[in-house]
Amino acid sequence: MVASPRRPVEVSPLRIGELAREAGVKLSTLRFYERRKLLLPMDRSESGQRLYGPEAAIRVRFIRRSQELGFTLKEVSSVLALTDRRGTPTRDVARFAEAKVQAIDARIDDLRRMRRAITTLMAEGFCPPDTVCPIQASLGAPKSPAERKPAKRRGDA
């Protein structure tokens, strides 16, 4: 048996409707991402339709999933800029990444406290009327200094 030479697989570009179906979003979402410069078509057809590469669906799903996980579009844009450059992160991007890791860790801590409170409620029954509910107590506790965000000043975005 003779091995055949590998040829690159030709992938035809996706039109905007095809990309929307592939990524599971509406056309308006793709147009919004374009206006925010999160997604750019690789080309336009002769008739002016947007054409996207095969990686566009992955990018759109990444944006959506990031939003579901609590990232703002500005943060998503920073992550995409880093991955698009594929270079050494700048200090700003490194600071952003570190801050996001700390925020994720704080959120995990909150979720663990809430989980403990809910399992305690399930095991011990619901709160007596004249006590603080354990769920409220777990999330209403003061944040540690590392979790606190600095107060915004007037004029800050």
C-alpha positions as CSV (number, residue, x, y, z in Angstrom):
1,M,0.0,0.0,0.0
2,V,1.4,3.4,-1.0
3,A,1.0,6.4,1.3
4,S,-0.8,9.2,-0.4
5,P,0.6,12.7,0.1
6,R,-1.5,14.9,2.4
7,R,-3.2,17.8,0.8
8,P,-4.7,20.6,2.8
9,V,-8.4,20.3,3.1
10,E,-10.2,23.2,1.3
11,V,-12.7,24.8,3.6
12,S,-15.1,27.1,2.1
13,P,-15.8,30.4,4.0
14,L,-18.9,30.7,6.0
15,R,-21.5,33.2,5.2
16,I,-23.0,35.1,8.2
17,G,-26.1,32.9,8.4
18,E,-24.0,29.8,8.3
19,L,-21.8,31.1,11.0
20,A,-24.7,32.1,13.2
21,R,-26.1,28.5,12.9
22,E,-22.7,26.9,13.5
23,A,-22.1,29.1,16.6
24,G,-25.6,28.9,17.9
25,V,-26.2,32.7,18.0
26,K,-28.4,35.2,16.2
27,L,-27.3,37.3,13.2
28,S,-27.7,40.4,15.3
29,T,-25.1,39.0,17.8
30,L,-22.5,38.6,15.1
31,R,-23.1,42.1,13.8
32,F,-22.8,43.4,17.4
33,Y,-19.5,41.6,17.8
34,E,-18.3,43.1,14.5
35,R,-19.2,46.6,15.7
36,R,-17.2,45.9,18.9
37,K,-14.3,44.6,16.8
38,L,-14.5,41.2,18.5
39,L,-15.2,39.4,15.2
40,L,-14.1,40.5,11.8
41,P,-15.0,38.9,8.5
42,M,-12.1,37.6,6.6
43,D,-13.6,38.9,3.3
44,R,-16.7,39.8,1.5
45,S,-18.3,38.0,-1.4
46,E,-18.8,39.8,-4.7
47,S,-22.3,40.5,-3.6
48,G,-21.0,42.1,-0.4
49,Q,-21.9,39.3,2.0
50,R,-19.6,38.8,5.0
51,L,-17.4,35.7,4.8
52,Y,-15.8,34.1,7.8
53,G,-13.1,31.5,8.2
54,P,-13.6,28.2,9.9
55,E,-12.2,29.4,13.2
56,A,-14.9,32.1,13.5
57,A,-17.4,29.7,15.1
58,I,-14.9,28.8,17.8
59,R,-14.2,32.5,18.4
60,V,-18.0,33.3,18.7
61,R,-18.6,30.4,21.1
62,F,-15.6,31.5,23.1
63,I,-17.0,35.0,23.4
64,R,-20.4,33.7,24.5
65,R,-19.0,31.3,27.0
66,S,-16.7,33.9,28.5
67,Q,-19.7,36.2,29.0
68,E,-21.6,33.4,30.7
69,L,-18.6,33.0,33.0
70,G,-18.7,36.7,34.0
71,F,-16.2,38.3,31.7
72,T,-17.1,41.7,30.3
73,L,-16.8,42.3,26.6
74,K,-13.8,44.6,27.3
75,E,-12.1,41.7,29.1
76,V,-12.9,39.3,26.3
77,S,-11.5,41.8,23.9
78,S,-8.2,41.9,25.9
79,V,-8.0,38.1,25.9
80,L,-8.6,37.9,22.2
81,A,-6.0,40.6,21.5
82,L,-3.5,38.5,23.4
83,T,-4.3,35.3,21.6
84,D,-4.5,37.1,18.2
85,R,-0.9,38.5,18.8
86,R,0.4,35.1,20.0
87,G,3.3,36.9,21.5
88,T,4.6,37.7,24.9
89,P,1.9,39.3,27.0
90,T,2.3,43.0,27.8
91,R,2.4,44.1,31.4
92,D,-1.2,45.4,31.0
93,V,-2.4,42.0,29.8
94,A,-0.4,40.2,32.5
95,R,-2.0,42.5,35.2
96,F,-5.4,41.9,33.7
97,A,-4.9,38.1,33.7
98,E,-3.7,38.1,37.3
99,A,-6.6,40.3,38.4
100,K,-9.1,38.0,36.6
101,V,-7.5,34.9,38.3
102,Q,-8.0,36.6,41.7
103,A,-11.6,37.4,40.8
104,I,-12.2,33.8,39.8
105,D,-10.7,32.5,43.0
106,A,-12.9,34.9,45.0
107,R,-16.0,33.7,43.1
108,I,-15.0,30.1,43.7
109,D,-14.7,30.9,47.4
110,D,-18.2,32.5,47.4
111,L,-19.6,29.5,45.6
112,R,-18.0,27.1,48.1
113,R,-19.5,29.1,51.0
114,M,-22.9,29.1,49.4
115,R,-22.6,25.3,48.8
116,R,-21.8,24.7,52.5
117,A,-24.7,26.9,53.6
118,I,-27.1,25.1,51.3
119,T,-26.0,21.6,52.4
120,T,-26.2,22.7,56.0
121,L,-29.7,24.0,55.4
122,M,-30.7,20.7,53.8
123,A,-29.2,18.7,56.7
124,E,-30.5,20.8,59.5
125,G,-33.7,22.2,58.1
126,F,-34.6,25.8,57.3
127,C,-33.7,28.8,59.4
128,P,-35.7,29.7,62.5
129,P,-37.6,33.0,61.9
130,D,-35.4,35.1,64.2
131,T,-32.0,34.1,62.8
132,V,-29.9,35.1,59.8
133,C,-30.3,32.6,57.0
134,P,-26.9,30.8,56.4
135,I,-27.0,31.5,52.7
136,Q,-27.3,35.2,53.3
137,A,-24.6,35.0,56.0
138,S,-22.2,33.2,53.7
139,L,-22.5,35.7,50.9
140,G,-23.2,38.8,53.1
141,A,-20.0,38.4,55.1
142,P,-17.4,41.2,54.6
143,K,-15.0,40.6,51.8
144,S,-11.3,40.1,52.6
145,P,-9.1,43.0,51.6
146,A,-7.8,41.1,48.6
147,E,-11.3,40.7,47.3
148,R,-12.3,44.3,47.6
149,K,-12.4,46.5,44.6
150,P,-11.1,50.0,45.0
151,A,-13.9,52.6,45.0
152,K,-14.4,54.3,41.7
153,R,-13.8,58.0,41.5
154,R,-16.0,60.3,39.5
155,G,-15.2,60.2,35.8
156,D,-13.8,56.6,36.0
157,A,-15.4,54.3,33.4
